[in-house]
């Protein structure tokens, strides 16, 4: 049994069909668990101030790493695209 099973098993049980987005970040809990690896109980999994939904759908940054794809200059913020790992779940 891997560590992931200890974490993911209980998280899947909190996924609720009546409140499918427990943390209100714009991503359904099951997608957070199965697709993105983010925490369905935390609006901002990496704690960088941007919600997981904003990072994935608007900012295109990595919701699991604090501002790793965001480059700030004097007055301009350049955001580099991020894509979920193709090997997620293997």
C-alpha positions in Angstrom: 0.0 0.0 0.0 1.5 3.4 -1.0 1.3 6.7 0.8 -1.0 8.0 -2.0 -3.7 5.5 -1.0 -3.7 6.8 2.6 -4.2 10.3 1.3 -6.5 9.8 -1.8 -8.8 7.3 -0.3 -10.2 9.6 2.5 -10.2 12.6 0.0 -12.5 10.7 -2.4 -14.9 9.9 0.4 -15.4 13.7 1.1 -16.3 14.3 -2.6 -20.0 15.1 -2.2 -22.5 15.1 -5.0 -24.4 17.9 -3.4 -21.3 20.1 -2.9 -19.0 18.9 -5.6 -16.5 21.8 -5.0 -15.9 21.8 -1.2 -13.3 24.6 -1.3 -15.1 26.8 -3.9 -12.1 27.2 -6.1 -13.9 26.4 -9.3 -12.7 22.8 -9.7 -14.8 19.8 -8.8 -13.4 17.8 -6.0 -13.0 14.6 -8.0 -11.0 16.5 -10.7 -8.8 18.0 -8.0 -8.0 14.5 -6.7 -7.9 12.5 -10.0 -6.6 15.0 -12.6 -4.7 17.8 -10.9 -3.4 16.4 -7.6 -4.6 19.5 -5.7 -6.3 19.4 -2.3 -10.1 19.6 -2.6 -10.3 21.1 0.9 -7.9 24.0 0.2 -8.9 26.8 -2.2 -5.1 27.5 -2.7 -3.2 24.2 -2.4 0.3 25.7 -2.8 -0.5 28.7 -0.6 0.7 31.4 -3.1 -2.4 33.5 -2.9 -4.0 32.3 -6.2 -6.8 29.8 -6.1 -6.3 26.4 -7.7 -9.0 27.2 -10.3 -7.4 30.6 -11.2 -4.0 29.0 -11.5 -5.2 26.2 -13.8 -7.8 28.0 -15.9 -6.8 31.7 -15.9 -3.2 32.1 -15.0 -1.9 28.9 -16.4 0.5 28.4 -13.6 1.2 25.3 -11.5 -1.2 25.0 -8.6 1.2 22.7 -6.8 4.2 24.9 -6.7 4.4 28.5 -5.4 4.8 30.9 -8.4 7.2 28.6 -10.3 5.9 29.6 -13.7 5.3 33.2 -12.9 8.0 35.7 -13.7 7.7 39.2 -12.3 9.5 42.2 -13.7 9.3 45.9 -12.6 5.7 46.5 -13.6 4.8 43.6 -15.8 3.9 40.0 -14.8 4.7 37.4 -17.5 2.9 34.1 -16.9 4.3 31.1 -18.6 1.9 28.2 -19.6 1.7 25.2 -17.3 0.2 21.8 -18.2 -0.6 18.9 -15.8 1.9 16.0 -16.0 1.0 13.4 -18.6 2.2 10.7 -16.3 -0.1 11.7 -13.4 -1.6 8.6 -11.7 1.0 6.1 -13.1 
